[in-house]
Amino acid sequence: MEPATIADDVAASLRQLPAGHSFSVRVARTVEFEADALVPRRRRARFHAENTLARRVLVLVSHGDCLVAGLEAREFVTVSAAVGDDRSARAAVAVDVCIEKVDTSGELGPRIPLARMLVAGYVRSLRAYRAVLDVPAVGVHLFARAQPEYLFAGSRANPGKRVLGDLALIKWWRRTLDCSLADSGPERPVAHCVVPGADAGEARGLLGAAAWAWGLPHPPAARAHDCVLQFPDDPAARLLAQPHSGAWTVATLLEMLALSEECGSGHRAAYFSVRLPVPPPADAPEEPSPPADALRALSPEDYDKMLAVLFDHDMDFSTAAAAAVSSARLTSFMATALGISPTEPYTPSERVLSRLRAPAWRGQRQHRLPARGAPSDGLQVLIPAGSGPVNLGNLAASGGGGGSSAQTPPATTAATSATTTTTTAAATTTTTAAKPTTTSAPTAPDPGANPVAQVPFGPEPDGKAYTCQSSFVDFSRADAMSKFSVVWCPQNAYQSQNSVVWKLTPECGTTMVYPWDFHYGRVEARIRIGAGSGVVTAFILLGTPPADEIDFEWVGKDLTHVQTMYYVQAHRVDPLPQVFGVSQQPSQDLSTTFQNYAIELLEDRVQWYLDGRLIRSLMKGSQGFPSDATRAKMGIWDGSQTGGWAGTVDWNSGPFTAEMQWFNFTPYC
């Protein structure tokens, strides 16, 4: 029996919807690539080595020519080996999946449970891992936070789309995952849910089913770094990346999450973690044959190009007509640029299989993982005395690299599949304010320099990454965004002609971070601010929490002034922000023109500059000094909750955008 493709399982699920609709399913996925460990700072009593491989998956459902639903996920396979007191090593395999986004466009209306059927079909497809890797269970994890749109821009405006609030979304996910729990066979699944900041008294109304347990799937007193999985762009992972989090327990992590931007400030968000038993496949061959589609997958770079088309600011799913145009643009790109065609039978690629069934040790004694049906004790390897540590790279038959050396993926074509079943797409309209006239940027030492690539990454004990390499980033260059990390709502930061645009929407703004620190130095940027009451644009230097901070901030209700302020150990020292305008033109509108703003941190002072003019100098003194503010962040956010300082956003008067043309980083070494 050939294993089903993801599209087959999704299609089978969608066929349970009411008759009269015809759907097509497309699946794009990457090759497996080396990834960071999901528990990167776990303490081990004995020697332990592991490799983690990941792949990204995007499932798109069309109704006619319109995209109507989508799901994006990351699948992780962790292969580990531990050495015991008897000098033997055992290998283990774990599969964990993070569902990152699920969205519909609203074109079919809210009465058809399209998204629920899409999730159920995708989760069912994970059974394929049992056929190949013989894992008894697969972990499914997600962070549920309400937003009006995740994949389809502008679909919030479609009258057929039902946008769920915080608690309604949490209940929706619980009911959706209940379908997978009921489909897991006779073995009892393990299901956990927790809402940071909520008490267990709320559990009954949120969880309902007896199968669910309140909390993370770890003891509250356990050290968080020893057990909590850290997925990309996850609030828990961002908190645990802080250098002072080493001693946090799981309970402490939940307390910190309750205070975070994603889970606090009146929001309710939930973590779901389900360990689904995977029944053995009926009529499966004893040894899985090499998968026919091992090379029929996208490289990570091509996958990112596809997402760049999907998230382009010109995509619009707010009306049926606009959705048809945007859908055609994406599906045409997938077909012509990526060569996407119907998928072959779905199995993990040969790279995973070779790691599990290749020689485990390059010495005299070599063993392979047992075939399906053999005892599940796993791999036993006798390590000769003095031979050194076991490296999981030695599990690869080809001898290609260890735990940190990624292999170059082969040239690939994308995998996609057409089948019949579910959803409708809506369209979105996006308008962008006219771009002001630009001026040339100052001469920079190396306009193409990327210090991230040129300087070895060497984190200091406090978690910082110091460099003496200057860098000038010009956003008219195609690779400019690669120099930054977008740590909050990446869909709202995008390049447009000769600038990066920051967009504020009702669900979020955006924050960009330059990933290098200096002890002393200067950062400068050419910025146009966002206009409108409640709209806050920021260009700041920030330290590690509790953070020192040095700010330029602009409130959109005052378009002729910039505010400066600073914090020491997260405590504001300025009684009031100091306010400055452009001296040559005091009434100049900073939302229609670009100005140069610079912050200079010296050992004994901080200096703020506007268009090269020193506007404020702070001397080191008895009130505290922000000497730890060493990393640049910038972006746009909703200041409606700050009282009268920023004002309140009128969402009917948007769009709200700010822009940055270039960024200059100059460490003083």
N, C-alpha and C positions, 0 to 999 in steps of 0.2 A: 504494500500500500504506500503510495507516494505521500509525503507530508503535504498538508495544505499550505498555500501561500497566505500571507496576511490578508491579501485582498479576498481570497476565498472565504476566510473566516468572517471578515467584515461583511461580505456580500450575503453569507448565510444568515447572519444576524439581521441585516437590513430586510431580508425577505419576509421577516415576521411582521413588518409594517403593513398598514392597510394596502390593499390592491389598488391598482390604477396609477402607480408611479413607477418610473424606470430610472434607475440610478447607475452611474459608473463609478468605479473605485480606482484611484491611482495611489500607488505606494512608492515613495522614493526613500531610499536608505543609503547610508554610507558603508564603505568597507569598515571592518573592525580596525580601530587605531588605539595606540597606547594612551592610557588615561591615568590621571592621578588616583591614588588609592582613595576609596570611599571613607576610610577611617585612617587618615594619614598620620596621626600622632598617637596611635594605640601603643600602649606599653606592653612588652612581651616578657614573660618570665624566662623563656629560652629563645634560641635563635629562630627567626621566622623570616621567610621571604615570600613576596607575592607580586604578581603582575596583574594589572587590571586592563582589560580591553573594553572598549566602548563602541557603540555605533548609534547614530541618530536616525530617527524614522519619522517620516511625515506621511500621514494618510489623508487623502483628499477625496471627498465624495461630491459628485456632480449630479444635477438633475437637468437633463437636456444639456445645454451648453454652459450652464451656470454652476459655479462652485457653491455648494450649500452647507458643507460641514467639513471640519478638519480636526486632526489630532496630531500633536507632536510629542515625541517621547525620546528618551535616551535609555539604551539597554546596556548593562554592564555585566561582564563576566569576569569574576575574580578567581584566579588560580593561585593557590597558596601552598607552601610547604613549610612544615615545622619540624625541628629536630628535637627529639626527646632525650631523656637521661641515658637511654640505651644506645645513643648515637645513631638511631634510625630516623628516617624522615617520612612523614606522611603528607600526601597531597590531598587537597580538597578543592571543590569547585562550588562557587555560589553565583547565582544569577539574581540581579536586582534591576528593576525597571522604574524609572522616574517619569511619570506622565506630566509633561510641562504645560501643555495648552490643549484645551478642547473648546471649539467654537462653532456656532452656526451663523448663517447670514440672515435668517428670518424669512426667507422667501416662501417657505412652505407653511409658515404659521406655527404657533406654539403647541398645537394639538398633536402633532406627530412627534413621538419621542426619538427623534433622529440621533441626537448626541448620545443618549443612553445606549442605543443599539450599536452605535459606532464604538463606544468604549467597551461594551460587552464583547463585540467581535474581536477587537484588538487584544483584549486580555485573554480571550480563548486561544488566540494564535500563539501565545507564549508557551503553550504545551509543546511546541516543536522543540524546545530546549530539552525536554525529557528524552525525545527520540535520539538526540545527538550526544548530549552531555550526561544523560542519565541522572539528572538532578531531581530529587524527590519533590522539591517545592521551588516556587519563584516568588520573590518579594516584589510587591507593587506598592509604590510610594507616591504621594503627591502632596503639594501644599495648595490648599484651596483658599483663594482670596477673590472676592467679587470684583469684577471689572466689566464694563459694558461690551468690550470686544477684546479678543485675544489674537485672532489670526486675520479677521476680515475687517479692514479699515472702514469706518463709517457705518457698519451694520447696526450700530446702536440706533440710528435714525430710521431703520426699517420698522414700520408699524407691525409687521408680522413676527418680530423678534421679541421674546420675553426676557428682559434683563433681570436677573435674580439679585436680591440683596445679600448681605453677609450670611445671615442665619439660614435663609432659604437655599443659598448655594451649598452650605454645609450639609443640610438635610438632603439636597439633591444628590450630592456625591455619596452620602451614606446609602441611599436607596439604590443608586446605580451600582455601587460595589456589592450590595446585597445580592444582586443578580449573579455576580461572579462567585460569591460565596456559596450560593445554592447550587452552582454548576460545578463545584470542585470535587464532587464524588463523596464517597463514604467517609473519607478522612476529615477530621475537624480542622478547618482553617483557623489561623491565628489573626485576629483583626483588632487594631488599635486606632483610636482617634483621640485627639486632644485639641482644645481651643485655648491657646495661651491667654492667661488673664481670667478665664472662666473657672468657676469652682465645680466640683464634682456634682453639686446639686443641679446643675444645668444638664448633666449628662443624660438623664432620662428623656428629656424632651428632644435632645439632639440625636441620640443614638438609637433609642427605641428597641432595636433587635437585641436579643440576648447574646448574639454572637460577638458583639462589640465590647471591648474593654476600654475604659477611660485612661488616657495617658499615652506616653511613648512606650514602645515595646522593650523597655529597659528598666531596671530597678531605679527608683528615684535617687538613691544614695550612690549609685554607680558613677564613676568618673566619666563625664560626657565624652572626652576624647578617646575613651576606650571602647565606645559602643555606638555612638550616634553617627549614622551615615551622613556624609556631607556631599550633597549634589551641587552641580554648578548653579550659580545664581539663586541660591537658597538662603533665606534669612538666617537659619541656624548655622549654615556654613560660614556666612559672613561674620557672625558673632564669634564663632569658635576660631576664626582666623586671627582674632585679636591676641596679642602676646600675653595678656594678663588672664586669659581664660583657662590656663593649664590645669588649675585645681577645681574647676567648676564641676559640680555634680549635675546629673540630669535635671534635678529639681531646680538648681540655680539657673541652668540654661532656659528652662521654661519661664522662670521669673524675668530673665533678661529679655526673652522674646515678647513677653507681655508689655514691656516698655518700649519695644522697637517701633519703628515707623510703620512696618507692615501689619503688626498685630495690635498696636496700641492706638492712641489718638481717636478712640471711639470706634475703631474697626474691630471686626471679628473675623479671624482667619483660623483655619484648622489644618493640622497635620493628620494624614491618613497613612497607615502602614498595614499592609495585609500580606501575610505569608500564605500563599495559595498552594495546597498540595496539587501535584501534577500527576494524574493517573498514568500508568504505563500505557504506551500506545498499543492498540490491538493489531496483530498481524504485522508488527514492525520487524524488519530484518535484524539479525543478531548484531551485525556490525554495520553501522551507517556507511553508505557509500559516499565518496567525496561529492560534495554538493555541486550540481551543475551550474549554479548561479554564483559561485564564489567570486567571480570577477565581474558579475553583472551588478555592480553597485557603484555609487558615486564616491569620488574622493571627497574628503571634508571641504576642500576648497570649492568644488563644484556645488556641493550642498549649500554652502554659504552664498554662492552666487544665486542659487534658486531662491533662498530666503530673501536676498536683497531685492529680487523682483517682487516677491509676495508682499514685503513690507515697504516697498517704495511709496513715497508720499503721494504719488499720482494714482495709486490704486484706490478704487472707490466702489464700495458695495452698498451704497445707501439706497439705490433704486435698482429695479430689475434691469433696466437698460445699461446703467453704469456697471452693474455686476457682470453682465454678459461681456462687456468690453474688457474689464479687468480679468475675468476668467480666461478669456481667449488669449490675453497677453501672457498669463502665467503658463497655461497648458501648451501654448505654442513654443514658449521658451524651453519648457521641459522636453518637448518632442524634437525640436530642431537643434538646440544648443547642447542638450544632454543625451539625446538619443534614447529617451525613455520608451520602453516597450513593455508588453505584458511580462510579469514576473515568472521565473521558473519556480519549481518547488522550493519552498522556503526552508533553509537550514542555516545555522551559523557557518561562517566561511571556514575554509581549510586552515586558516591561521589559528583558529581556536582548536580545531581537531589536532593539528600537529603538535601543539603545546601539550595536549593531554595524552597523546599516544606515541610521542617520540621518546627516545632514550632519556631517562631521568637523570643519569649521571654519566659523565664521560670517562669514568674510570673503568675498572675491570668488571664491575658488577652493574648491569643495566636491567631495569625492569620497566614494564609498561603498565598503564592503568588497566585494571581488569575489564574484560568485556562485560556487556550487560548480562546480568544474571549471575555474575561471579560475586564473591563476598565483597561487601562494601567497605572493608577496612581501608581500601585505597592503596597507595604506593608505599612500599617499604624499600628504603635505599640504605645500604651499609656505607657509611662515610669513612674512608681510610684515615687513620690518625694523621693530623697535621695537614690535611688536604685543603683546609680553608672552608669558607662558608658555601652553602648551597645557593646558587643563583638561579632563579626560575628561567633565565634566558637559556639555561642548559636543558630545559624541557623542549626546546625547539629543535627538531631534527636537522634543520638546515644550519644550525649554529649561528643564527642571526641575532646576536645581541642579547643584552640582559634586561634588567627591570626598567631602565630608563632610556634605552635606545629604540626610538620608533623606527619601524621599517617604512620605506617609501611605498605607498600603495601603488599598484599597477594602474596603467591607463584603464579607465573603466567607462562603461556606459550605465545609465541609470536604470533601476528596476522600477517598473510601475505596472499596475495591472488594471485591466478593464473588466468589470463585472456588473451585475445589475443589483441595485438596491438603493439608496436613500437621500438626500437633502437638497436644500435650496440655498442659493446665495443671494445676498442683498448687496447693495452698493453704498459707497460712501463718498461724500464730497469733501474735498479739502481745499482751502484757499490759502495762499501764502501772500503776506504783505509784500508790496513792491520793494525790491532791494535797493538800498541807498547807494549812492555813488561811492566807489571804493578808492582808497589811496594806496600807494605802494608801501610795503612793509620795510622796516629797517634792515640793513645788511646784517646777515647772520653768518657765524663762522662756517657752518656746513649745512646748507639748506636741506640736503637730503638725509641728514644724519638721523639715525635711529639708535639712541643710546641703549635701548633694550636689546638690540641685536649686537652692538659693538662692545658692551661692557659686561663681563660675567656677572650673573645675578648672585649677589652674596648677601643674604639677609643678615642684619645685625641681630644681637640677642634680643633687642626690643621689637623685632619683627619688621624693621625698616630696611630699605634697600638703598644705600647711599651710592652716589656716583659723582665723579668729577667731570663727566662729559656734558658739555653744553649741547643744546638741541634747539633747533628752530623748526616748527611744524607749520607748514603752509597748507591751508585747507582747500586750495585750488588743486593740490596734488591728490591723485586717486588713492594713495596709500596712507593719507593723513590719519584716518580714524584708527588705523592699526597701532598707532603710537599710544592710544588711550584705552582705558577700561571704562565701559559704560555700566555703572553699578546699580542704576535705578532706571527702570522702564526704558530699555534700549530702543524700543520702537519709536521713542520721541526724540531721538538724536540721530540726525542723518545729514549727509553732505548734499549741498545744493549749489552747483556752479562753483563759486570761489569761497564758500564758507561752510561751517557746520551750523545747522539750524537746531535749536532747542524748542520743543513745542510743549505747551501746558494744556492738558486735557482734564476733564472732570475726574478721571481716575488717578492721574499722576502727572508730575513733571518729568524731569530727567536730571541725572548727575553724571558728569564725566570726571575721571581721575587720571592724572598723569602718574605713572607707576613708579617714579623715582623720587628719592629724598635728597636734600642737601643739609649740611650742618648750618651753613650760611650761604646766602645767595639772593637771586632776584628772579621773579617770574613776571612776565608781562604778556598782555593779550590785547587784541583789538576787537572791541565788542560793541554791538548794538543791543540795547536793553529791550525787554518786553514792556509793552504799554498796557495799561488797564488796572483798575482798582483791584487789589489783592494779588497782583502778579509780582513776584519777587525774582529778580535776577541776581546771581551771586558769582563772585570770583574770589576764592579764599585760599589761605594756607591753613592746613589742619594737621594736628598731631595724633598720637595714639590715645584712645580714651583712658581716663577722663581727659579730654583733649584741650590743649592750647589751640587758639584759633586767631587768625588775623584776617579781617574781612574787608572787601568791597561789596556793598549790597545796594541794590536799586529797588525802590518800590514804584510800581507802575502808575500810581496815582500822582507822582511827582516826577515829571519827565525832564526836569532841568537840573537835577542835583544827584550826586552820588553820596552815599553814606559810608563812613569808615568806623570800625569798632574792633575790639579785641577781647579775648577771653583767656583766662589762666585756669588750667585744670577744670574746664567746663563752667567756670564762674565768670560772669560778665563783670569787667572792671570799669568800663565806661559807664557813667551814670546815664548819659544820653549819647546817641551816635553823633559824630561830628560830620557836618554836611558841607559839601563843596559843589560849586558849579564850574562851568568852563569860563575862565576869566575873560577871554577875549569876547565871548558871546554869552553873557549870563543867562539869556533866555533860550539858548539852543536846546532843541528837542533831542534828547539822547536816544530816543526810540526810532528816529529816522536817520541818524548819522552814526558813524563809527568813531570811537575815540580810543586812544591808547591808555591802558591802566596798568600800573606796575606796583608790586609790593617788594620791598627789599628788606631782608632780615640780616642784621649785623649782630656782632657779639654784644654791643652795648646800646643798640637802637633798632627801631622799626621805622621805615619810611614809606609813605604812600605817594605815588606820582600819578598825575593826570596830564596826558599829552606831553610828557617830559618835564612837567613842572612839579616841583616838590610841594605838596599841599598839606602834608602833616608829618611830624616827626615825633616818635615816642621814645624817650630815653629810659634806659633800664633804671629802676628805682625801687622804692620800698613797697609799692602797691602790687608787685608781681609783674613778671615779664614773660611773654609768650615765646620762650626760646625753643619749645618743642614743636612749633608749628612749621613743619618741614615738607609737607606734600600738598600739591596744588589740586584743588577741586573746583568745578564750575558747573553751572546749570541754571535751571528755572524751577520754581516751586510755587505752590498755592499758599499764600499767607493769610487766608481768610480767618484762620483760628488764632491769629496773633492780636486780635482786638483792633484798636484804632490805628496801630502803626502802619499796616499795609493796606487796610481796607478789605472789602469783600468782593470776590470775583463775580461778575455778571456773565454767566456762561452763554448768554444770548448775544454778547457783543464781540465774540472772538472772530478769527483765531488769535491765540496769544503765542507769539514766537519771539525769541531772541536769537542773536547770531554771533559767532566768533570767526574772524577771518584768519588769524594766525595766533600762535602761542610761542613764546620764547622762554627757555629754561636755562639759567646761567648760574651754576654753582660756583662759589668762591672757595677754591682749594689751594 
